[in-house]
Each structure stands twice: as structure tokens, then as C-alpha cells.
Amino acid sequence: MSESQPPSVNIPPRHAEQTIVPSAGLSPDELAALDAEQRYLEEHAGHEQQHAQMAMILFACLIFSQIGIMIWKKYHIRSFNLLTLLGLWLVPPAMALNMGNWRYITIWAGFSVINGLVLRKVMENPMKSTTPKIVYRWFQKVYSVSYAVGITGYVIVLLTFLHVLAIVGVSADTEVKFFETGVILLFYGLYFGTLSRDLVDRLSDAMAVRMGYYSKSGFPAKHLRQSMCAICGDSTTNSTEKLHNLNCGHTYHELCIRGWTILGKKDICPYCKEKVDLKSFRNNPWDTQQQLYLSLLDGLRYLVVWNPVVFLLVHFVFELLGLK
């Protein structure tokens, strides 16, 4: 018997290159979207290794920049503080100008003009004894306003994050606008609070040196007489202002010494440089919250100033190596 042969099937020849034609039922917009997706996949094909390299570069830059900043701050604190202040003053406005955020630019410009007038008053020759009190009162108000604005923004963000506004009947679009407003208020409070804190730090040194009873190194230019405030130079005898006695025995006006220590970030007596117990200024729970909030502002410098600089450096490295 002969073996049965399987029926032959005519298979059409395949060409070396064959394109898949999309269904004729797709609209032009859908065809354009498919074409854009195809081009994106072709452009990023095999980029997994490149993305891993970029992540390693970013991680290394963040670590080494942090180490470099810590070393710089330890051995050259004055230049670090000066450049940090300049960075706080100029980096965010430059970014806002690039994005066209004129509301922020307007607020920043007004704030800068007022502080320019404050600086001019500090640089008067001779400096008036009322100048330190005026400066500390101004920055105390700035701090209080920034604290209130920051807390308001934080509460709004928290309420929208927990969808409390939606529970009480606020629409989704309105909730999003509330969230954006909260973020803006939180940024304004933290930014201007941090900027003011760094500025009053340098002004405190300048006013104390110009008054003559303080020197960063060595002996002060003037001898401090008994019952005299070394910060403003006015007498503390028969003063109508509240006074504060330090453990070293020197007496100051309450406004002057609180401005020097709490706002100006100093923990020494301006005259004898003996350590000051900052806990002695905590007369109520508000004072404790105040010091905690000011400590938080100190920690924001890296995020506001140096973090953008680090990311610009990373972007430059990516461009140099041809990474996308």
C-alpha cells in the first residue's frame, strides 16, 4: 500500500519586511497617537541601562555634595553663610522669573526694598541706639507673619489631603484650588521666614560690632559700664522696658537680648561671650514652638538654595555625557 500524502496547502510567500497596517476603523487622532507612541518606543529602546547610570550619577552627586557642604560649613562658616544668604535671596526669584511668576516677584521685590531700608539704617554712621530695637521689632513681625502664613498653608494642605473639604460638600475643582493655595502659602511662609532669619543673623553681628561692645575675635572696642545694654548702648537703670539678666551677670533689655539670641541665632553674651542658656527665654509654650519653628527654618537652607544647585550640576553632567 502506498502511504497517503498530506494535502498540500498553498502558503503565500512572506516578504523580508512587512508593515502592520492599522485598522481602517481608527480615527486620524488615534492613528496620530499610535504613531507618536511608536516613535517614543523606538527612541527609548534599550535605555534601561542608561537610566540606571543616570540614577547612580544623581545618587553620587547628592551624597558627595552633602559631604562637601558639611566640610565647607565646618571650616569656612562665614563664606558658607554669606553665599547661602545670597542664594536664598537670588535663586528662587531667578526660577520664578524664568517661570513668569510675577506675583512672587512682586512680593519679593517689596520685601527686598523694605529690608534695603533696614540695612541702610544699620549702616548709618554713627548708628543710633534705637536701631537694634527697630531692626529686631521688624524681623519679629516678619517672623510672626511668616509663621502664621506657613501654618495656614499647612492646615489647608492637610485638610485637602484628607479630603475634609470634599466631605463638607466642596467640589473637586475647588478642592484642587484650595490645595494649590495651601502649597503657595506654605512656601511663602517658609521661604521668607528662612530668608529673614539668615539676614537678621548677619545684621546682629554688624549692629553689635558698630555699637562697640562686641568683637568676633579679641576684645571689644569699648568698655561696658555697669547697668548698660551692650546691644543698643542705652542704660538699663530706671528703664521702662523689661530687662533680662544673664548668668554672666550682664543685664540687657528683653527685646535686645531676645533679638540677639532667638532671632539672631547667638548663644553667647555679646560682651563677655559666656554661653547663654536659651531655655531661660522659654516663658510659655509659644516660646518653645517659636524656637522649634526657627530650627526648622535653619534646616530648609539646603532644600531652598543648595538642592537646586546640585540638580543643575547633575543636569550639566548628564548633558556632558550625552545622557537623556
FIVO-649281 format. One line per 8 residues: their letters; for each residue x, z, y of C-alpha. Coordinates in nm, 4 decimals. Layout:
A) X Z Y | ...
end
This chain:
MSESQPPS) 0.0000 0.0000 0.0000 | 0.1226 -0.0734 0.3398 | 0.1394 0.2099 0.5900 | -0.1195 0.1927 0.8660 | 0.0211 0.1258 1.2124 | -0.0984 0.3329 1.5093 | -0.2985 0.1383 1.7608 | -0.0887 0.0040 2.0420
VNIPPRHA) -0.1542 0.1312 2.3940 | -0.0584 -0.0707 2.6964 | 0.1169 0.1652 2.9433 | 0.1754 0.0230 3.2878 | 0.5413 0.0270 3.3973 | 0.6439 0.3071 3.6432 | 0.8464 0.2250 3.9445 | 1.1588 0.4209 4.0285
EQTIVPSA) 0.9986 0.5569 4.3445 | 0.6331 0.6359 4.3620 | 0.4477 0.7922 4.6535 | 0.1406 1.0066 4.6209 | -0.1294 0.8746 4.8444 | -0.3576 1.1453 4.9807 | -0.7215 1.1231 4.9068 | -0.9051 0.8826 5.1267
GLSPDELA) -1.1615 1.1533 5.1959 | -0.9215 1.3587 5.4184 | -0.9715 1.3551 5.7910 | -0.6906 1.2494 6.0306 | -0.6327 1.6112 6.1301 | -0.5972 1.7156 5.7669 | -0.3597 1.4272 5.6997 | -0.1506 1.5284 6.0017
ALDAEQRY) -0.1401 1.8901 5.8796 | -0.0263 1.7776 5.5343 | 0.2414 1.5598 5.6891 | 0.3672 1.8464 5.9092 | 0.3781 2.0810 5.6092 | 0.5700 1.8248 5.4056 | 0.8280 1.7791 5.6837 | 0.8643 2.1596 5.7164
LEEHAGHE) 0.9281 2.1980 5.3406 | 1.1840 1.9163 5.3436 | 1.3618 2.0655 5.6468 | 1.3841 2.4165 5.4972 | 1.4566 2.3147 5.1394 | 1.7441 2.5185 4.9973 | 1.7570 2.7583 5.2942 | 1.7224 3.0743 5.0847
QQHAQMAM) 2.0987 3.1281 5.0745 | 2.1270 3.0581 5.4464 | 1.8565 3.3123 5.5238 | 2.0417 3.5705 5.3144 | 2.3590 3.5036 5.5158 | 2.1671 3.5461 5.8419 | 2.0237 3.8785 5.7235 | 2.3728 4.0032 5.6312
ILFACLIF) 2.5105 3.8985 5.9724 | 2.2258 4.0760 6.1504 | 2.2743 4.3922 5.9442 | 2.6515 4.3932 6.0045 | 2.6116 4.3372 6.3794 | 2.3644 4.6246 6.4089 | 2.5957 4.8643 6.2236 | 2.9200 4.7703 6.3988
SQIGIMIW) 2.7560 4.7583 6.7413 | 2.6208 5.1093 6.6892 | 2.9666 5.2326 6.5865 | 3.1231 5.0600 6.8870 | 2.8697 5.2121 7.1270 | 2.9303 5.5602 6.9840 | 3.3093 5.5239 7.0259 | 3.2684 5.3849 7.3774
KKYHIRSF) 3.0347 5.6687 7.4741 | 3.2749 5.9290 7.3338 | 3.5917 5.8113 7.5082 | 3.4610 5.6349 7.8215 | 3.1349 5.8084 7.9054 | 3.1434 5.7183 8.2765 | 3.1696 5.3421 8.2236 | 2.9103 5.3638 7.9450
NLLTLLGL) 2.6604 5.5440 8.1686 | 2.7232 5.3059 8.4588 | 2.6740 4.9908 8.2528 | 2.3723 5.1459 8.0798 | 2.2127 5.2124 8.4185 | 2.2846 4.8571 8.5338 | 2.1481 4.7255 8.2053 | 1.8317 4.9328 8.2403
WLVPPAMA) 1.7870 4.8012 8.5907 | 1.8576 4.4322 8.5276 | 1.7962 4.3360 8.1620 | 1.4163 4.3952 8.1415 | 1.3487 4.2236 8.4791 | 1.5547 3.9233 8.3676 | 1.3487 3.8998 8.0479 | 1.0243 3.9406 8.2461
LNMGNWRY) 1.1323 3.6699 8.4915 | 1.2022 3.4360 8.2019 | 0.8521 3.5029 8.0619 | 0.6821 3.4801 8.4014 | 0.5567 3.8401 8.4010 | 0.5048 3.8720 8.7765 | 0.3079 4.1951 8.7537 | 0.6076 4.3754 8.6083
ITIWAGFS) 0.8441 4.2045 8.8539 | 0.6291 4.3254 9.1463 | 0.6225 4.6873 9.0230 | 0.9950 4.6791 8.9503 | 1.0738 4.5360 9.2951 | 0.8685 4.8065 9.4718 | 1.0321 5.0775 9.2623 | 1.3775 4.9358 9.3430
VINGLVLR) 1.3088 4.9236 9.7174 | 1.1975 5.2885 9.7275 | 1.4984 5.4021 9.5264 | 1.7213 5.1971 9.7555 | 1.5909 5.4057 10.0467 | 1.6575 5.7237 9.8466 | 2.0137 5.6085 9.7769 | 2.0637 5.5310 10.1450
KVMENPMK) 1.9603 5.8851 10.2329 | 2.2055 6.0285 9.9787 | 2.4888 5.8216 10.1283 | 2.4310 5.9477 10.4849 | 2.7411 6.0981 10.6442 | 2.7105 6.3887 10.6763 | 2.4408 6.4363 10.4133 | 2.1582 6.6637 10.5257
STTPKIVY) 2.0879 6.9879 10.3418 | 1.7289 6.8752 10.2845 | 1.8363 6.5606 10.0978 | 1.8764 6.7170 9.7480 | 1.5273 6.8695 9.7676 | 1.3774 6.5374 9.8818 | 1.5527 6.3486 9.6024 | 1.4513 6.5954 9.3311
RWFQKVYS) 1.0910 6.6091 9.4550 | 1.0718 6.2287 9.4458 | 1.2076 6.1996 9.0931 | 0.9919 6.4883 8.9753 | 0.6870 6.2928 9.0930 | 0.8192 5.9753 8.9289 | 0.8723 6.1664 8.6061 | 0.5224 6.3184 8.6184
VSYAVGIT) 0.3602 5.9787 8.6818 | 0.5638 5.8083 8.4076 | 0.4747 6.0883 8.1674 | 0.1034 6.0548 8.2450 | 0.1117 5.6740 8.2183 | 0.3066 5.6871 7.8915 | 0.0740 5.9435 7.7353 | -0.2324 5.7422 7.8454
GYVIVLLT) -0.0896 5.4291 7.6878 | -0.0051 5.6159 7.3682 | -0.3597 5.7559 7.3389 | -0.5132 5.4101 7.3937 | -0.2861 5.2539 7.1305 | -0.3673 5.5340 6.8868 | -0.7436 5.5001 6.9405 | -0.7366 5.1243 6.8876
FLHVLAIV) -0.5070 5.1554 6.5852 | -0.7533 5.3963 6.4226 | -1.0449 5.1708 6.5300 | -1.2144 5.4587 6.7091 | -1.3330 5.2196 6.9817 | -1.4938 4.9948 6.7214 | -1.6799 5.2934 6.5773 | -1.8393 5.3665 6.9150
GVSADTEV) -1.9546 5.0048 6.9484 | -1.6701 4.8313 7.1340 | -1.6338 4.4652 7.0379 | -1.3246 4.3327 6.8609 | -1.2117 4.1255 7.1606 | -1.2447 4.4238 7.3938 | -1.0554 4.6406 7.1448 | -0.7675 4.3925 7.1443
KFFETGVI) -0.7574 4.4017 7.5255 | -0.7525 4.7823 7.5144 | -0.4620 4.7697 7.2702 | -0.2646 4.5330 7.4933 | -0.3310 4.7575 7.7943 | -0.2142 5.0635 7.5997 | 0.1102 4.8931 7.4983 | 0.1765 4.7892 7.8591
LLFYGLYF) 0.1120 5.1412 7.9924 | 0.3304 5.2943 7.7212 | 0.6152 5.0572 7.8076 | 0.5842 5.1223 8.1826 | 0.5871 5.4990 8.1325 | 0.8895 5.4983 7.9027 | 1.0868 5.2368 8.0959 | 1.0519 5.3788 8.4458
GTLSRDLV) 1.0966 5.7318 8.3114 | 1.4238 5.6336 8.1413 | 1.5469 5.4401 8.4443 | 1.4686 5.7300 8.6790 | 1.6424 5.9775 8.4501 | 1.9648 5.7789 8.4480 | 1.9509 5.7204 8.8232 | 1.8967 6.0844 8.9166
DRLSDAMA) 2.1858 6.1765 8.6852 | 2.4297 5.9790 8.8997 | 2.2673 6.0853 9.2280 | 2.3004 6.4516 9.1278 | 2.6766 6.4114 9.0915 | 2.7018 6.2223 9.4195 | 2.4995 6.4796 9.6176 | 2.6887 6.7770 9.4730
VRMGYYSK) 3.0275 6.6199 9.5474 | 2.9242 6.5275 9.9023 | 2.7953 6.8795 9.9598 | 3.1463 7.0017 9.8761 | 3.0749 7.2849 9.6303 | 3.1181 7.0763 9.3164 | 3.4026 6.8758 9.1723 | 3.4047 6.6834 8.8476
SGFPAKHL) 3.7634 6.7892 8.7880 | 3.9637 7.0577 8.9619 | 3.8496 7.2888 9.2390 | 3.5630 7.2135 9.4801 | 3.6386 7.1218 9.8412 | 3.4531 7.4238 9.9858 | 3.4380 7.7930 9.9031 | 3.0868 7.9090 9.8148
RQSMCAIC) 2.9837 8.2087 10.0199 | 2.7552 8.4717 9.8769 | 2.3802 8.4027 9.8946 | 2.4251 8.0271 9.9386 | 2.2883 7.7470 9.7219 | 2.5749 7.5218 9.6112 | 2.3406 7.2260 9.5643 | 2.1800 7.1999 9.9087
GDSTTNST) 2.4092 7.4302 10.1080 | 2.1228 7.6389 10.2520 | 2.1125 8.0168 10.2421 | 1.9155 8.1906 9.9698 | 1.8767 8.5093 10.1764 | 1.5243 8.5622 10.3116 | 1.4312 8.2232 10.1652 | 1.0637 8.1466 10.1253
EKLHNLNC) 1.1466 7.9274 9.8244 | 1.1524 8.0557 9.4689 | 1.5038 8.1459 9.3541 | 1.6767 8.1290 9.0169 | 1.9738 8.3448 8.9117 | 2.2155 8.2024 8.6562 | 2.4081 8.4132 8.4048 | 2.7269 8.3447 8.6012
GHTYHELC) 2.5821 8.5352 8.8992 | 2.5223 8.2394 9.1317 | 2.1787 8.2034 9.2887 | 2.0030 7.8739 9.3554 | 1.6736 7.7519 9.4869 | 1.4445 7.6919 9.1908 | 1.3821 7.3289 9.2927 | 1.7531 7.2601 9.3354
IRGWTILG) 1.8731 7.4064 9.0063 | 1.5845 7.2606 8.8049 | 1.6575 6.9198 8.9524 | 2.0262 6.9622 8.8693 | 1.9756 7.0762 8.5097 | 1.6441 6.9335 8.3876 | 1.6250 6.6048 8.5782 | 1.9980 6.5550 8.6356
KKDICPYC) 2.0910 6.6385 8.2728 | 2.3530 6.9002 8.3692 | 2.4130 7.2117 8.1608 | 2.6712 7.3826 8.3828 | 2.6712 7.5765 8.7086 | 2.7596 7.3286 8.9860 | 3.0161 7.5671 9.1346 | 3.1877 7.7588 8.8523
KEKVDLKS) 3.0959 7.5196 8.5661 | 2.9826 7.8012 8.3373 | 2.7301 7.6921 8.0748 | 2.3653 7.7238 8.1761 | 2.1013 7.8478 7.9331 | 1.8384 7.5737 7.9577 | 1.5894 7.7929 7.7730 | 1.5669 8.0109 8.0830
FRNNPWDT) 1.3781 7.7260 8.2539 | 1.1004 7.7260 7.9944 | 0.8434 7.9407 8.1688 | 0.5416 7.7807 7.9997 | 0.4565 7.5298 7.7221 | 0.4611 7.2454 7.9777 | 0.8321 7.3075 8.0410 | 0.9032 7.2772 7.6683
QQQLYLSL) 0.7112 6.9479 7.6467 | 0.8912 6.8291 7.9583 | 1.2342 6.8822 7.8059 | 1.1283 6.7195 7.4785 | 0.9939 6.4162 7.6639 | 1.3130 6.3850 7.8678 | 1.5159 6.3998 7.5461 | 1.3021 6.1157 7.4114
LDGLRYLV) 1.3802 5.9100 7.7216 | 1.7524 5.9637 7.6608 | 1.7153 5.8113 7.3154 | 1.5466 5.4947 7.4458 | 1.8541 5.3541 7.6198 | 1.9770 5.1799 7.3061 | 1.6413 5.0127 7.2468 | 1.5915 4.9038 7.6070
VWNPVVFL) 1.9457 4.7997 7.7010 | 2.1782 4.7510 7.4071 | 1.9328 4.6269 7.1451 | 1.8618 4.3015 7.3374 | 2.2370 4.2578 7.3943 | 2.3033 4.2959 7.0217 | 2.0364 4.0399 6.9342 | 2.1788 3.7962 7.1894
LVHFVFEL) 2.5172 3.8399 7.0206 | 2.3580 3.7752 6.6806 | 2.1888 3.4623 6.8171 | 2.5254 3.3396 6.9500 | 2.6858 3.3934 6.6081 | 2.4018 3.2004 6.4432 | 2.4484 2.9106 6.6842 | 2.8258 2.9183 6.6339
LGLK) 2.7888 2.8958 6.2555 | 2.5091 2.6407 6.2723 | 2.2524 2.8723 6.1121 | 1.8836 2.8254 6.1863
end
